[in-house]
Amino acid sequence: MSTKTRPTGVTILAILEIIGAILSLLGALAFFALGALVGVVPEAGIMGGLFAAVGAVVGGLLLILALVGFVLAYGFWTGKGWAWILGIIFSIIGIIIGLVSIIGNPSSIIGIIINVLIIYYLTRPHVKAWFGKA
């Protein structure tokens, strides 16, 4: 891989993955902290415990998303074949989620378009070559 030049778009995707992972990590920390804070307030009672549990679950999910984002960014950056596959899979999932949510949120079309463009880009010959998929 060291003799190949990374396509600019792949660099952009890797950087965007890192930014998304950092935001997910910050969200996870916020949910953990707020859940713990509400959980120790005696006046919160049972609801405090419920909010603490929800905070832990959501924080855990965001932490997993952050870790996946960092790993995917590494894969994009270094041209790993598995990153190409995950990029396609995650974009397809994004399109499906966008189609399901478009009824209640017409702005979901933006996410659908972005994911279609990502799939289009990842399937260009020079990009596939970077990932060893040519």
N, CA, C and O of each residue as an XYZ file, in Angstrom:
536
protein
N       0.800     -1.199      0.000
C       0.000      0.000      0.000
C       0.850      1.274      0.000
O       0.371      2.327     -0.422
N       2.078      1.202      0.455
C       2.877      2.409      0.605
C       3.246      3.037     -0.734
O       3.531      4.233     -0.790
N       3.249      2.245     -1.831
C       3.600      2.808     -3.132
C       2.415      3.491     -3.790
O       2.601      4.249     -4.742
N       1.217      3.248     -3.316
C       0.026      3.866     -3.881
C      -0.234      5.201     -3.195
O       0.121      5.408     -2.035
N      -0.857      6.090     -3.937
C      -1.254      7.372     -3.372
C      -2.716      7.285     -2.959
O      -3.576      6.892     -3.747
N      -2.983      7.655     -1.719
C      -4.352      7.619     -1.211
C      -5.189      8.662     -1.946
O      -4.787      9.822     -2.034
N      -6.352      8.265     -2.477
C      -7.233      9.238     -3.126
C      -7.688     10.311     -2.135
O      -7.917     10.027     -0.959
N      -7.813     11.531     -2.620
C      -8.199     12.656     -1.763
C      -9.536     12.412     -1.079
O      -9.692     12.715      0.104
N     -10.492     11.871     -1.807
C     -11.807     11.604     -1.224
C     -11.746     10.609     -0.084
O     -12.509     10.718      0.876
N     -10.849      9.641     -0.176
C     -10.685      8.662      0.905
C     -10.105      9.358      2.134
O     -10.503      9.068      3.262
N      -9.174     10.267      1.916
C      -8.625     11.053      3.030
C      -9.737     11.843      3.709
O      -9.812     11.894      4.937
N     -10.597     12.457      2.905
C     -11.723     13.227      3.453
C     -12.658     12.317      4.245
O     -13.089     12.675      5.340
N     -12.974     11.140      3.697
C     -13.837     10.196      4.417
C     -13.210      9.779      5.746
O     -13.908      9.681      6.755
N     -11.903      9.533      5.752
C     -11.221      9.139      6.989
C     -11.297     10.257      8.028
O     -11.561     10.002      9.203
N     -11.067     11.484      7.594
C     -11.125     12.624      8.523
C     -12.541     12.813      9.059
O     -12.726     13.077     10.247
N     -13.543     12.679      8.186
C     -14.933     12.797      8.638
C     -15.289     11.683      9.621
O     -16.040     11.910     10.570
N     -14.757     10.488      9.402
C     -14.972      9.387     10.349
C     -14.365      9.720     11.707
O     -14.971      9.453     12.744
N     -13.169     10.303     11.700
C     -12.520     10.678     12.960
C     -13.346     11.733     13.684
O     -13.547     11.643     14.895
N     -13.825     12.730     12.951
C     -14.652     13.780     13.559
C     -15.921     13.171     14.150
O     -16.298     13.485     15.279
N     -16.581     12.295     13.380
C     -17.788     11.635     13.883
C     -17.506     10.786     15.110
O     -18.306     10.753     16.045
N     -16.374     10.100     15.110
C     -16.011      9.261     16.252
C     -15.743     10.113     17.490
O     -16.131      9.742     18.598
N     -15.085     11.242     17.305
C     -14.832     12.144     18.437
C     -16.147     12.665     19.000
O     -16.324     12.718     20.217
N     -17.071     13.050     18.122
C     -18.379     13.537     18.586
C     -19.147     12.430     19.309
O     -19.791     12.689     20.325
N     -19.084     11.206     18.799
C     -19.737     10.079     19.477
C     -19.106      9.830     20.842
O     -19.805      9.541     21.813
N     -17.787      9.941     20.910
C     -17.088      9.755     22.177
C     -17.497     10.825     23.185
O     -17.735     10.520     24.354
N     -17.580     12.073     22.739
C     -18.020     13.154     23.629
C     -19.459     12.934     24.084
O     -19.790     13.169     25.247
N     -20.315     12.482     23.164
C     -21.695     12.169     23.528
C     -21.764     11.050     24.553
O     -22.554     11.110     25.495
N     -20.934     10.029     24.369
C     -20.901      8.918     25.320
C     -20.501      9.414     26.704
O     -21.123      9.058     27.705
N     -19.466     10.232     26.750
C     -19.018     10.766     28.041
C     -20.103     11.610     28.691
O     -20.292     11.548     29.906
N     -20.819     12.401     27.892
C     -21.897     13.233     28.427
C     -23.019     12.366     29.003
O     -23.519     12.644     30.093
N     -23.414     11.321     28.279
C     -24.473     10.446     28.783
C     -24.039      9.710     30.042
O     -24.825      9.566     30.979
N     -22.786      9.240     30.073
C     -22.287      8.576     31.280
C     -22.306      9.546     32.462
O     -22.751      9.194     33.555
N     -21.820     10.765     32.235
C     -21.731     11.751     33.317
C     -23.114     12.177     33.798
O     -23.367     12.215     35.002
N     -24.009     12.497     32.867
C     -25.346     12.939     33.268
C     -26.124     11.809     33.935
O     -26.849     12.032     34.905
N     -25.969     10.601     33.411
C     -26.635      9.459     34.032
C     -26.145      9.233     35.451
O     -26.939      8.969     36.355
N     -24.847      9.337     35.645
C     -24.279      9.160     36.979
C     -24.721     10.284     37.907
O     -25.016     10.048     39.079
N     -24.767     11.499     37.386
C     -25.173     12.650     38.195
C     -26.617     12.515     38.655
O     -26.917     12.711     39.833
N     -27.508     12.185     37.735
C     -28.919     12.039     38.090
C     -29.109     10.836     39.014
O     -29.967     10.855     39.897
N     -28.318      9.804     38.810
C     -28.446      8.597     39.618
C     -28.100      8.785     41.080
O     -28.567      8.018     41.921
N     -27.296      9.783     41.405
C     -26.898      9.989     42.803
C     -27.730     11.051     43.516
O     -27.533     11.293     44.707
N     -28.647     11.680     42.806
C     -29.504     12.688     43.432
C     -30.636     11.968     44.168
O     -31.463     11.313     43.532
N     -30.685     12.079     45.491
C     -31.701     11.333     46.252
C     -33.136     11.706     45.872
O     -34.027     10.856     45.893
N     -33.356     12.961     45.529
C     -34.700     13.413     45.200
C     -35.219     12.805     43.898
O     -36.424     12.825     43.644
N     -34.335     12.273     43.087
C     -34.746     11.719     41.797
C     -35.466     10.383     41.960
O     -36.253      9.992     41.098
N     -35.202      9.690     43.046
C     -35.894      8.439     43.324
C     -35.706      7.397     42.231
O     -34.625      7.254     41.660
N     -36.790      6.670     41.955
C     -36.740      5.606     40.952
C     -36.429      6.170     39.570
O     -35.697      5.555     38.796
N     -36.979      7.329     39.265
C     -36.721      7.936     37.952
C     -35.240      8.250     37.779
O     -34.708      8.152     36.673
N     -34.581      8.622     38.857
C     -33.143      8.871     38.786
C     -32.381      7.619     38.401
O     -31.457      7.658     37.589
N     -32.785      6.504     39.001
C     -32.164      5.233     38.646
C     -32.433      4.856     37.204
O     -31.556      4.336     36.513
N     -33.659      5.123     36.747
C     -34.011      4.832     35.357
C     -33.184      5.688     34.404
O     -32.649      5.186     33.416
N     -33.082      6.973     34.702
C     -32.278      7.861     33.849
C     -30.803      7.462     33.871
O     -30.119      7.561     32.852
N     -30.316      7.016     35.018
C     -28.923      6.564     35.104
C     -28.711      5.343     34.216
O     -27.695      5.239     33.529
N     -29.670      4.420     34.231
C     -29.559      3.221     33.394
C     -29.621      3.577     31.914
O     -28.840      3.064     31.113
N     -30.548      4.455     31.556
C     -30.660      4.886     30.153
C     -29.376      5.593     29.729
O     -28.881      5.377     28.623
N     -28.842      6.432     30.603
C     -27.587      7.120     30.297
C     -26.447      6.147     30.065
O     -25.619      6.349     29.177
N     -26.405      5.090     30.865
C     -25.347      4.088     30.702
C     -25.504      3.330     29.387
O     -24.517      3.074     28.697
N     -26.734      2.971     29.039
C     -26.972      2.224     27.795
C     -26.656      3.085     26.577
O     -25.936      2.655     25.676
N     -27.199      4.306     26.552
C     -26.946      5.196     25.409
C     -25.466      5.544     25.338
O     -24.884      5.568     24.253
N     -24.858      5.813     26.478
C     -23.423      6.092     26.502
C     -22.616      4.922     25.974
O     -21.653      5.113     25.232
N     -23.004      3.708     26.353
C     -22.314      2.517     25.857
C     -22.446      2.360     24.349
O     -21.477      2.026     23.666
N     -23.652      2.602     23.830
C     -23.854      2.513     22.378
C     -23.030      3.564     21.637
O     -22.430      3.274     20.602
N     -23.003      4.771     22.167
C     -22.199      5.824     21.535
C     -20.709      5.502     21.609
O     -19.956      5.814     20.686
N     -20.290      4.886     22.697
C     -18.888      4.488     22.827
C     -18.528      3.436     21.774
O     -17.455      3.498     21.173
N     -19.416      2.480     21.554
C     -19.187      1.468     20.515
C     -19.111      2.130     19.142
O     -18.232      1.809     18.342
N     -20.040      3.062     18.867
C     -20.004      3.781     17.586
C     -18.700      4.553     17.420
O     -18.140      4.602     16.324
N     -18.219      5.150     18.493
C     -16.959      5.893     18.427
C     -15.801      4.960     18.096
O     -14.965      5.276     17.249
N     -15.752      3.817     18.762
C     -14.669      2.865     18.500
C     -14.716      2.358     17.059
O     -13.682      2.260     16.398
N     -15.910      2.037     16.576
C     -16.061      1.597     15.182
C     -15.614      2.707     14.234
O     -14.956      2.439     13.229
N     -15.968      3.948     14.551
C     -15.564      5.079     13.714
C     -14.055      5.241     13.638
O     -13.511      5.484     12.561
N     -13.375      5.109     14.774
C     -11.909      5.221     14.767
C     -11.268      4.085     13.968
O     -10.318      4.304     13.216
N     -11.796      2.872     14.137
C     -11.258      1.726     13.397
C     -11.503      1.897     11.902
O     -10.616      1.625     11.092
N     -12.702      2.347     11.531
C     -13.017      2.557     10.116
C     -12.145      3.662      9.522
O     -11.687      3.544      8.385
N     -11.915      4.721     10.273
C     -11.034      5.794      9.792
C      -9.632      5.252      9.528
O      -9.016      5.585      8.516
N      -9.133      4.426     10.426
C      -7.823      3.795     10.225
C      -7.827      2.952      8.951
O      -6.886      3.004      8.159
N      -8.887      2.182      8.764
C      -8.985      1.346      7.575
C      -9.036      2.152      6.293
O      -8.410      1.784      5.299
N      -9.780      3.253      6.308
C      -9.811      4.140      5.135
C      -8.420      4.711      4.875
O      -7.928      4.693      3.747
N      -7.799      5.214      5.933
C      -6.503      5.880      5.814
C      -5.432      4.954      5.245
O      -4.597      5.368      4.440
N      -5.470      3.695      5.677
C      -4.421      2.751      5.286
C      -4.814      1.842      4.123
O      -4.020      0.999      3.705
N      -6.025      2.002      3.596
C      -6.438      1.239      2.418
C      -6.763     -0.216      2.686
O      -6.486     -1.075      1.849
N      -7.340     -0.503      3.826
C      -7.704     -1.880      4.167
C      -8.975     -2.287      3.416
O      -9.937     -1.521      3.347
N      -8.969     -3.481      2.864
C     -10.116     -3.973      2.111
C     -11.383     -4.066      2.938
O     -12.476     -3.802      2.436
N     -11.242     -4.442      4.212
C     -12.408     -4.551      5.083
C     -13.067     -3.191      5.311
O     -14.277     -3.119      5.523
N     -12.280     -2.112      5.270
C     -12.845     -0.772      5.454
C     -13.731     -0.410      4.268
O     -14.773      0.225      4.436
N     -13.318     -0.815      3.069
C     -14.128     -0.571      1.872
C     -15.474     -1.283      2.017
O     -16.526     -0.705      1.743
N     -15.427     -2.542      2.451
C     -16.660     -3.318      2.631
C     -17.555     -2.663      3.685
O     -18.757     -2.508      3.471
N     -16.968     -2.278      4.828
C     -17.754     -1.632      5.882
C     -18.318     -0.292      5.422
O     -19.445      0.059      5.771
N     -17.543      0.457      4.640
C     -18.036      1.728      4.111
C     -19.276      1.530      3.253
O     -20.238      2.291      3.357
N     -19.252      0.510      2.406
C     -20.417      0.198      1.573
C     -21.592     -0.240      2.445
O     -22.713      0.237      2.267
N     -21.337     -1.146      3.386
C     -22.409     -1.659      4.251
C     -23.037     -0.536      5.068
O     -24.262     -0.430      5.132
N     -22.209      0.309      5.695
C     -22.745      1.394      6.517
C     -23.516      2.405      5.677
O     -24.500      2.975      6.148
N     -23.084      2.632      4.443
C     -23.816      3.546      3.568
C     -25.169      2.956      3.183
O     -26.164      3.679      3.122
N     -25.215      1.659      2.923
C     -26.495      1.009      2.619
C     -27.432      1.097      3.821
O     -28.619      1.385      3.668
N     -26.898      0.851      5.011
C     -27.705      0.983      6.228
C     -28.212      2.416      6.365
O     -29.371      2.631      6.718
N     -27.348      3.401      6.088
C     -27.753      4.804      6.151
C     -28.868      5.126      5.172
O     -29.776      5.892      5.493
N     -28.805      4.547      3.980
C     -29.862      4.761      2.984
C     -31.176      4.165      3.486
O     -32.226      4.799      3.382
N     -31.121      2.959      4.024
C     -32.336      2.308      4.535
C     -32.944      3.115      5.674
O     -34.155      3.337      5.703
N     -32.110      3.555      6.612
C     -32.606      4.370      7.725
C     -33.210      5.667      7.199
O     -34.258      6.103      7.675
N     -32.555      6.282      6.223
C     -33.081      7.510      5.632
C     -34.423      7.299      4.965
O     -35.321      8.130      5.097
N     -34.569      6.195      4.248
C     -35.840      5.907      3.578
C     -36.957      5.665      4.588
O     -38.095      6.082      4.372
N     -36.632      4.991      5.689
C     -37.637      4.735      6.719
C     -38.045      6.034      7.411
O     -39.220      6.224      7.721
N     -37.100      6.917      7.651
C     -37.394      8.135      8.410
C     -37.838      9.309      7.550
O     -38.207     10.354      8.088
N     -37.811      9.166      6.233
C     -38.132     10.300      5.362
C     -39.592     10.733      5.494
O     -39.911     11.897      5.251
N     -40.478      9.819      5.873
C     -41.895     10.156      6.026
C     -42.075     11.216      7.106
O     -42.790     12.197      6.902
N     -41.440     11.025      8.236
C     -41.568     11.980      9.332
C     -40.561     13.107      9.279
O     -40.725     14.121      9.957
N     -39.518     12.941      8.481
C     -38.457     13.938      8.427
C     -37.947     14.058      6.989
O     -36.996     13.378      6.605
N     -38.584     14.925      6.199
C     -38.192     15.041      4.788
C     -36.724     15.402      4.572
O     -36.176     15.129      3.504
N     -36.085     16.007      5.562
C     -34.676     16.367      5.391
C     -33.768     15.137      5.398
O     -32.567     15.257      5.159
N     -34.330     13.961      5.668
C     -33.551     12.721      5.595
C     -33.028     12.475      4.193
O     -32.105     11.682      4.005
N     -33.604     13.141      3.216
C     -33.151     12.993      1.830
C     -31.682     13.389      1.705
O     -30.963     12.854      0.861
N     -31.240     14.318      2.537
C     -29.840     14.756      2.492
C     -28.916     13.594      2.851
O     -27.920     13.355      2.167
N     -29.243     12.875      3.917
C     -28.447     11.716      4.305
C     -28.470     10.624      3.252
O     -27.461      9.960      3.014
N     -29.622     10.439      2.622
C     -29.733      9.437      1.558
C     -28.810      9.803      0.406
O     -28.077      8.955     -0.102
N     -28.848     11.061     -0.003
C     -28.003     11.521     -1.116
C     -26.525     11.355     -0.771
O     -25.742     10.881     -1.594
N     -26.144     11.743      0.441
C     -24.739     11.617      0.857
C     -24.298     10.157      0.816
O     -23.210      9.852      0.329
N     -25.131      9.260      1.322
C     -24.762      7.840      1.322
C     -24.698      7.260     -0.086
O     -23.845      6.419     -0.365
N     -25.581      7.692     -0.971
C     -25.514      7.252     -2.372
C     -24.211      7.740     -2.997
O     -23.553      6.995     -3.723
N     -23.836      8.992     -2.718
C     -22.586      9.534     -3.260
C     -21.365      8.787     -2.711
O     -20.396      8.562     -3.436
N     -21.411      8.407     -1.443
C     -20.299      7.648     -0.857
C     -20.162      6.301     -1.552
O     -19.054      5.880     -1.884
N     -21.288      5.621     -1.774
C     -21.231      4.334     -2.480
C     -20.693      4.533     -3.890
O     -19.852      3.765     -4.355
N     -21.181      5.564     -4.566
C     -20.696      5.847     -5.921
C     -19.181      6.063     -5.900
O     -18.452      5.501     -6.718
N     -18.719      6.882     -4.960
C     -17.291      7.185     -4.882
C     -16.471      5.934     -4.561
O     -15.447      5.679     -5.195
N     -16.920      5.164     -3.583
C     -16.161      3.974     -3.182
C     -16.088      2.921     -4.287
O     -15.216      2.053     -4.260
N     -16.992      2.994     -5.248
C     -16.977      2.011     -6.337
C     -16.235      2.505     -7.578
O     -16.234      1.821     -8.601
N     -15.605      3.678     -7.510
C     -14.781      4.150     -8.636
C     -13.520      3.289     -8.695
O     -12.993      2.891     -7.657
N     -13.035      3.001     -9.899
C     -11.881      2.101    -10.060
C     -10.635      2.504     -9.265
O     -10.000      1.650     -8.647
N     -10.277      3.796     -9.273
C      -9.064      4.203     -8.555
C      -9.228      4.084     -7.039
O      -8.255      3.845     -6.324
N     -10.458      4.251     -6.554
C     -10.716      4.110     -5.118
C     -10.692      2.631     -4.738
O     -10.102      2.255     -3.725
N     -11.329      1.801     -5.547
C     -11.300      0.359     -5.298
C      -9.862     -0.162     -5.319
O      -9.506     -1.048     -4.542
N      -9.042      0.393     -6.209
C      -7.638     -0.024     -6.284
C      -6.910      0.300     -4.981
O      -6.083     -0.489     -4.524
N      -7.210      1.459     -4.376
C      -6.582      1.835     -3.109
C      -6.868      0.785     -2.032
O      -6.016      0.490     -1.194
N      -8.078      0.230     -2.069
C      -8.477     -0.769     -1.081
C      -8.172     -2.197     -1.531
O      -8.550     -3.158     -0.861
N      -7.491     -2.332     -2.659
C      -7.155     -3.659     -3.166
C      -8.350     -4.413     -3.712
O      -8.372     -5.644     -3.698
N      -9.346     -3.681     -4.192
C     -10.580     -4.291     -4.689
C     -10.725     -4.170     -6.202
O     -11.797     -4.444     -6.741
N      -9.662     -3.763     -6.894
C      -9.757     -3.545     -8.347
C      -9.839     -4.849     -9.109
O      -9.924     -4.842    -10.337
